[in-house]
Amino acid sequence: MREFVYEDDRDGRLWKVGWPKFRVETPKLLEERVAELIAERKIVGVFWGRSEFGPRALGNRSILADPRWDGMRDYLNDRVKHRQWFRPFAPMVLEEKCAEYFDLNVPSPHMLLVADVLEDKRSVIPAVTHVDGTARVQTVNAADYPRQYKVVKAFEAITGVPVVLNTSFNDHGEPIVETPLDAFECFAGTELDVLVLGKHILHKEIPVEGTA
C-alpha cells in the first residue's frame, strides 16, 4: 500500500491516505505544471488553501479542464460529475482578456454574471459555451487570485487561449470537498486524472494487466 502524508496549510494538521494506484509529483513551478496537464486534456481536481464560502467554486476547491475540446462537457458530466448532459461549466478567464471572449466589460470575480460568448470564440471554447451561447464568467487577476491567475496565464502561453474550464470539486449529490481526505476520496472514486493537494500533484496510475 502506497501512502501519502499531507500537511494541511490551514492549521498544520497531518492527513494520511493510502491507495496503491497513484504517484506523487512536487514540481518547482506548480501552476505552470497544472496548466500543462490541463492542456493535455487531463481532468484536474484542485485543493488549495482555504475553501470559498458562497454559491460558486472559485478555484480553491475546483475541477479544472481544457475548454477547447467540444467533448469535454459531456465527458465531465458523464464520467466525473455524474449529472445531466446539458449542465454547463464556467470559464475562468484572465480579467484583462475577458472582453476578447465575452460580451462583458466589468470584472466578474465571483462567477455571478452571465454574458454572451462572442460568436467568433464559441468554437474556440465550446466546453464552456452553453447551448444558448452564454457563459457564467469568472474573471481572475494576479492580486485577488494569484494561483488561479498563474494557471490560466500559463495555459494561455501554451495554447493561446486565456480561459480554463472551472467547476466545483464534488461528485453529483455530494457537497464540495472541504478536507484533504474529501478531495482524495473524490479523486479515487471518480475519473479525475490528477489531484493537486497544496504543492503536490497526485497522478492516477493505471495498473499493467496482470500486476494489479
N, C-alpha and C positions, 0 to 999 in steps of 0.2 A: 504494500500500500504506500503510495507516494503522499507525502504530507507537505502542506504549505502553511506557514505561520505569518499572519498579517498583523502589524501593529496599527490599531485604529488611530488615525491622526486627529480624531476629535478629543479623546480623553486618555490615550495611552494604553487602552485595553488590548490584550492579545487574543486573536481569534485563530483557531487551528482547524484546518479542514483536511480530510483525507479522501483521495479518489485516484484510481490508478491511471486514468487516461488524460493527463494534462501535463504540459511543460510550462516552465516559468521563464519569462524574459524580463530583464530590467534594463531597458535601453537608456543611454545618456540623454538622447533627445526624444523624450516620451511623446510629446504631442505630434512631432513630425512622424514618428513611427506609427502612431494611431492613424494619422492621415494616409500613410502608405497602405495600411491594412484596409481602410475603407475604400481606397482607390482600387484595391484588388478584389472588391466585392465581398469582403469579409463583413459579417454582422457583428458589431462590437458593442458589448454592454459596458457602460462606464459608471464607476463608483468613485467619486472624487469628493473629499471634504464633507461638509455638512449638507444635509438634504434641504431641498427647497420646500417652502410652505406656500401652497396655493394650488390653483387648478391645473397648472402645466408643469411638466418636467423640463427644466431649462438647461440641462447639461451636466448636472452633478449626479443625477440618477436617470440616465438616459440610455437608449439604444440608438447608436449612430450607424448610418449606412450610406451607400452611394445613391444619390438622387438621379443619376444619369441613366440607370437601367430601368427600362419600362416594366420589366417583370419583377422588380424589387418589391413593389407594393403588394402584389399577390403572394409573393414568397413570404414576406414578413407576416401578413395576415394569416396565411395558411400554416406555416411551419414554425413560427416563433410566437406570435401574439395569439394565435388560435381564435380568431374573431371573424366577423363577416367580411366578405371580399371587398365591399365597397368602402370600408372605413379608410379615411385619408390619413396621410402623415404630413408632418410640418417641416418646412425648410428653416434651417439655421443659416443665416446669411450675414456676411460682413456688413456692418452698418453703412460703410461708405460705398458699398456696391449695390445696396438694396434697390435703388431706383433703376438700375440697369436690368433688373429681372422682374420687378413688381411695380404695380401702379400704386406706389406708397411713398410719400415724401416726408414722413415723420418716423422717428425710431419706434420700434415695437419690441422692447426688450423682454416683455413678459408673455409674448406669444398670444396676445389677446385681440389683435387686429387681423381682419380678413381682407385680402387685397387680390385684385386680378393679377395673374401671371401674364406678363407681356407676351403677346402672341408669338413673337419670334423666339421666345425662350421656353415655350411649353414643350417642345420636342427635345430641348436640352436637359430639362429637369422633370421628366414625366412622372417620376415616382413621388414627387411632392406636389403635383398639379392635380387638383380634384377634377371630377368629371365636368363640373361647370366652369373650369378654367381659373379657379381661385385657389388660394393657399392661406393658411393661418400662419403668419410670418413671425419668426423670432429674429431680431437683429442683435448682433453681438459686436462689442467694441473691446479694445485692449484694456480699458480701465475697469469695466464692470465684469467682464467675462474673460479674464486673461488666458485661461487654459482652453476654453472653447474657441476663442479668437485664434489662438495659435494653431489649433487643429484645422479650422476652416481655411486659415491663411496658407497653411502647408498643403492642404488639399487643392487649393487654387493653384499653387505653384506646380503641383504635379499634373493637374487636369485642365487648368484654365477656367474652372468653374468655382466661384466663391460661395458655394452652397453645399450644405451637408444635410441629409435627412436626419431628423431628430424625433424620437417618440419615447414615451415613458418606459422605464425599465421595470416591466412586470409582465406576467402571463395573464391571459384573459381571466377575469373574475378574481384576480389577486391584487392586493394593494401594491403600490410602488415599493420597491425594495428599500429597506431602511438600514439594515446592518450588513456587514460583510458576509455573514452567513446567508442572509436572504439573497444577496447577489449571487453567491456561489451556487445556491440551490436552484435559482432560476437559470443560471448558466448550464448547470448539469442536466436540468430537466427539459430544456428546450433546444432548438437547433441554432443557438448562438454559437458563433465560431470562436469568439475571443471575449475575455473578460479583463477589463482594466480595473485593478484594485490599487488605488493610490499610485505609487510609482512603478508598480509591477504589471506585467501583461501575462495573462494565463491563456494558453492555446490548448484547444482540444486536440488530442492525438487519437487518430483512428487506428485501432489495433490491426496488425497484419494478420491475415487469415491463418488460423491455426495456433496463434500465440495469445489470444485473449483469455 
